[in-house]
Amino acid sequence: MTVGILHMEKRKLVIIGSGPAAYTAAIYAARANLQPLIYEGFMSGPSGGQLMTTTEVENYPGFPKGITGPDLMAQFRSQAERFGTRLLAEDVLSVDLSKRPFLIVGSSTKMEAHSVIIATGATAKRLEIEGAGEDGFWQKGVTACAVCDGAAPIFRNKPLFVIGGGDSAVEEAIFLTKYGSRVYIVHRRDQLRASKIMAERALKHPKIELLWNSVIEKISGDQVVRKVLLKNLETNQTEEREAGGVFFAIGHQPNTSFLNGQLKTDDKGYLIVNNGSTETSLPGVFASGDVQDHKYRQAVTAAGTGCMAALDAERWLSSMGLE
Ligand code: NAP
């Protein structure tokens, strides 16, 4: 791809991403006088990250009456801006971390940076099932986040189907028992991947039923989801069932492809950070939020690691005489 370079600057700190981790890093870095610049993304999705697709957030401290995900992100963003963060609604196409300062190439800008914070998050994986896409029932009963969307009225007292067999699938299924008439976990194998304790909870739960060796082949309905077509992979038999919702819980994909393997990741692609810090495998590059966390994945933990990344970057810049 040819990039028309309109602009080139040198920065102490560039932050890539736009969720709670990125904005918190920016707030701290801006207050520490690092004049941070954020690449918020554009084609990669709305700035604000995964919270932009949630409704009410009731577990973010400081908002006892709850706040919507987009409102919460708007507040983070304006706080980052208030202290002088420069925001660029632009995707990062590539980075070159082999030279210093590092080089960041956006869709219309090029930036040199002494330090970088990567806070690009993770994206919930989805399956290409007939009826599950944007032209079907996506966000009309099909979602990839039970905790975000499960309380919506369309799911109340309906049979709900969670796809997956890991801890997320079990956790989401248990969460959904508060709302659905019955919750089915549709798993492609005959054994859960979830931890023993979580698996036992699902197996013992009176409102949860495991559909082993099964997949959903088709989702249908009218304005919202009404039915799913299930297929048993052992017998090849199909069966149509009434359904009020389908929830993908098949894991997340950390958004690291633009890094082109320049930083160490685990086998699932999450950036590896040094224990208790946000330092990646390369000095001067820090990671915060879901791109380095497959365990907690909460707005508040992302914000916490965003703060850590800014403090780590500040100390590193200072130790290198680059502040
Ligand atoms: P995960 O452990 O990777 O499990 C993904 C599940 O989705 C697996 O059961 C997998 O099936 C299934 N799957 C993947 N691709 C599929 C496909 N194309 N079609 C059908 N099924 C598919 O992901 P996760 O459950 O999101 O958990 C991620 C990490 O977070 C784990 O380390 C987990 O322990 C942690 N976590 C912890 C908690 C907790 O402790 N409370 C809660 C949530 C997550 P197979 O089993 O056949 O591969």
Boltz pocket constraint, residues with backbone or C-beta under 6 A from the ligand:
constraints:
  - pocket:
      binder: B
      contacts: [[A, 127], [A, 163], [A, 164], [A, 165], [A, 166], [A, 167], [A, 168], [A, 169], [A, 171], [A, 186], [A, 188], [A, 189], [A, 191], [A, 192], [A, 193], [A, 194], [A, 195], [A, 249], [A, 250], [A, 251], [A, 252], [A, 294], [A, 295]]
      max_distance: 6.0
